[in-house]
């Protein structure tokens, strides 16, 4: 009996070790194996219903077409495409959710001849076709580019998309605006100045280097918005995803700008009726929320004063799914000196 228990313990330790190695090797794909993240995305009505409308209200585009659903997750977009009349749909996902997707499409009456789910990395899988007519993908991450799944879409586009093929979505834009956020900054950043009478400036410095992903109420926006990146997915290249953009914001009230927030929108330009969605603070909230970059020193804002800035975004050299973002701002109208900070989004 003791020998049997020892063998069971050894087997359990082996299983846990293998699981730990798998997680450490590729945390990104492992995280998408948990059902919770898919529940969050499916409950995001803005996201899921926009994809549903882009597909089911444009059956003339999908009828008898071969469709690739990249990063298929639960397979819901694959089922939309099949329902829209696609001849065949191929869903690809590296995460363990692909195994569940196979059961889901089967449960809903779709055969493998109609919807084929393939588990693997897009750069390594072999498709049963030479070309596809449509690529659908929900590739967007926080700050649009975080997690770098767009790289996979561009790879699939160049390898499999037919010359007159379509991408859903096919246009994306990233914006910034200035926000007032004194309360949150004081609670989350300045808190480290006095922790039970002790200074913890080292942690404060760390807190400042990581962008905050959270909901920003529309009432906190104190400037106009400016587009810092526009992507046409038919023509953009992987190299375009590392970029530098200059911008000019005009303040619209007297206040303090404690940081800048970023959001994005996407469009499905091939649809019969204009279709797309925004993640802006003045729109419906989405699971992408907003990305906030706190400034070292708040900028005094008065109506019509200007804030000039530059933002540089690059993939992390050791982990390309992380982003290194450098932000510079200055406001001559309020005698605000130039300030530059580097952020790591991970």
N, C-alpha and C positions, 0 to 999 in steps of 0.2 A: 504493500500500500504506500509506504514512504517512498519507494522507488518510483511508483506511478505518479505521485504528487510532484516529485522532483522533476520528472520528465515534463509534466504539464507546466511547471514553473519555467523551465528552460525554454519550452516552446513559446510561452507567453512573452518572455524577455526577448526572444528572437524576433517575434512579431512586432513588438514595440520598437525594437532597434531598427527594423526595416522601415517601419512607419516614420520614425524620426528622421532617418536618412532621406526618405522620399520627400518629407516636408522641407527639410533643409535644402535639398537639391533644387526643388522647384516650388517654392511657397505660393507663387502666384497661381499656378494651376490648381494646387491643393485647395486654396481658399475658395475657388469656384466649384469645389466638389460638395460644399456644405449647402443644404437646401435653403438655409436662412437667407442667403444673399439672393437666391432666385425668387424667393417669396417677396423680398423687398422690391425687386425689379418688376415682378409681375403686378404687384399692387400699385406701382407707379403708373397711374392712369394716363398721365401726359405721355409717357414713353410708350407704353404698350398699345394704347388706343391709336396713337399716331401711326405706328407701324401697321396696325390692323387696317386702318383707313387707307394708307398708302398702297396696300396690297389688294384688299377686297373691293375697294372702289375703283380699281384699275385692272379689272380682270382681262381687259383687252391687251394689256401688256404681258400678262402672265400665261395666257392660254397657250397650251402646247409647248411651253418653254422649259428648258432645263435650268434649274435654279440651284445655286450654292448658298447655303446658310452657314456663314462662317462664325464660329463661336456660338453654336446653336443652343447651348444651355438645355433647357427643358424641351426644346423642339417646337415651341409655340409658333415661332415665325415660319418654320417649315410647314406646319399644319395650315397656317394662313395661306401660304403659297400654293399648297396642294388644293385647298378649298377654292382658290382663285382660278384653278384650271391648269396649273403647271403639269407638264408631261411627267417630269421627274424632279424630285427635290433631294439634294444631298446635303446632309447636315454634318459639320465637322466640329469637334470639340476635343481638346486635350484632357480636360478635367474628367473626373469620375462621373460627373452628371451625365455624360454621354451614355453610360450604361443604363441610367434611369430613363433617358430620353427614348431609347430603343423600346422600353416597356410602355412608355406613354403613347408613342405613335401607334404601337400595336393595339393598345387598349382602346384607342379611338378609331380603329378600323382601317388603318393605313398599312398596306403591305410594304415589304422592302422594295418592291418594284416601283412603288410610288414615292416613299420616303425612306432613304437609306441613311442611317446614322453611322458615321465613321469616327472612331476614337483615335486621336493622334494629333501631332503638330502639323499645321498646314504646310510647313516647309518639308515634311517627310511623307505625308500620306500620298497614296496613289488613288486617283479618282477613276471610276469606271467609264469616264468620258474624256475626250480630248479638249472640249470647250464647253463653257456654260454661257447661257444667254443673260442671266441676271445673277448678281451677287448681292445678297442682303446680309447686313451685319449690324449689330448694336455694339460698335467698337469704342464708343466714347467713354472716357474716364473722367475723374475729377480734373478740373482745369482743362477739359477736353482731351489733353494728350497724356495724362498720367496713366501709366501701365503700358503705353506704347502698342496697343493692339492694332492701331492703324497700320503699323508696319506689315502686319499679316495680311490686311486687306489689300495693300498695294502689291504685295508679293502674289497673292491670288489673282489680282487683276492682271498683272503682267504675264502670269503663267497660263491662266485658263479663260479669261473673259474674251468672248468673240469680238471682232472688230466693231460691230454695232451694238455691243452688249450694254447693259444698264447696271448702275450701282444704286442701291437703296440704303441710306441716303447718299447724295452725291455732292453736297455743298455743306461746309461747316465754317462758322465764324466765331472768333474768340474776342471778348470785349473786356475793358476795364472801366471802372468809375471810382470816384472818391466817396468814402463813407465816414460818418461820425460814429464812433464806437467807444466812447469814454468808459462806460460802465463795464463792458466786457473786458476791455484792455486792463482796467484797474483790477478786476477780479482774477484774471488769468495770467497777466504779465507782471503788473506792479505788486501783486501778492508776494512775490519772492523778495521784495525789498525789506520786508519785516515779517518774519515767520516766528511768532512767539518771542520777538525781540532780537532774532538773529537774521543776519543778511545771508541770502543765498543767491548771490549774483551769478554764480556759475550756471544755475538752473534757469535763471531769467534769460541769460544769454542763449541757452539752448532753446527755450520757448520762443524766442524771437526769430530763430532761424528756420522754424517749421511753419509753413502756412497753415491757417486754420480752415478746416472744411466744416461749414455750418450754414444754417439759414440766416440770411441778412434781411431784416425787415425793410420794406421799400422806403419807409419814412426816414431811414438812416442815410439814404443816398443824398449827397449834397453837391453833385456835379452832373454834367452831361456824361454820356458814355462814348467811348471811342473803340473802334475795331483795331485790334493789334495783329490779327492773323485771319486771313481768308484762304480756305482750301477748296480747290476744285479737284475732286477725287479722280476725275478722268485724266488729269494732267500732272498733278503734284507728284513729287518724288520723295523718297525716304529722307533725302538730305534737306528737304524743305521743312521738316519737322523740328529741326534745330534752327532757331531764327532770332533776330534782333529787330525790334520795332520801336520807333519813336512815336510819342503821342503828346497831345495837348488837351488838358481838361479845363473846362470853364466852370467855376464855382457858381452855384445858384442861390446861396444864402450865407448869412454870417454865422460861422460856426468854426469848429476845428476838424480838420481831416486827420483822423487817427490812422488811417490805412487806405489801401485800395482793395477793391473786390473784383474778382473776375468771374465771368459766366460765358455761356456759349449758346448758339442756336444751330440747328441743322435744317436742311431742306431736302425734299424729294422732288427735284425739279422736273422729272419726267411724268409726273402725275397729271391727269386731266384737269384736276382742280388743285391749285397751289396747296401744298401740304408740308408741314414742318412743325417744329416746336422750339420754344426758347426756355432756358433755365434762368432767365433774368429774375432779380428780386421782385420786380413789379409784375411777374407772371405767376402762374400756379407753381407751387413748390414741387420739386422732383427729388429723386433719391440722390442726384448729383449735388444738390445743395449749391453753395457758393464757396469760392476760395478767397480767403482774406489774407492780405500781406500787411502786417502792422509796420508802421514807420518808426524809426528810432525817436524822432521828434515830431509831434503833431504839427500840421501846417495851419496857420491862421487863414481862414477863408472869409472873403467878403464877396457879395454878388459881383459877377463878371470878372473876378480876379482869375489869373491863369496859374495852372500847375503844369510844368513841362517835365516830361519823363521819358525814360528809355527802359525797355525790358528785354532781357536776353534769356532765352530758354534753350537748354541743352540736355540731352540724355546723360545720366550719370555714367562715367567711363567704366565703372565696375559692375553696375546693375542698370542696364538700359531701360528698365521699367520705372526707375526713379528719375526725377527731374532736378536739375540744378538751375535755379532761377536767380538772376541778378537784376535788381530794380534800383534805378536812380531817379530821384525827383528833386525839383527845385521850384521855388515860387518867388520871383523877383518882386511881384506886386505886394507881397507880405514880408519882404526882406528875409525870406526863408533861405538859408544856405543850402547848397547841394548836399544831399545825403544818399549814400549807396549802401545796400545790404544784399548779401547773398543768402538765399533760402534753399533748403533741401526738402523736396516733396517726396516722401517715402511711406 
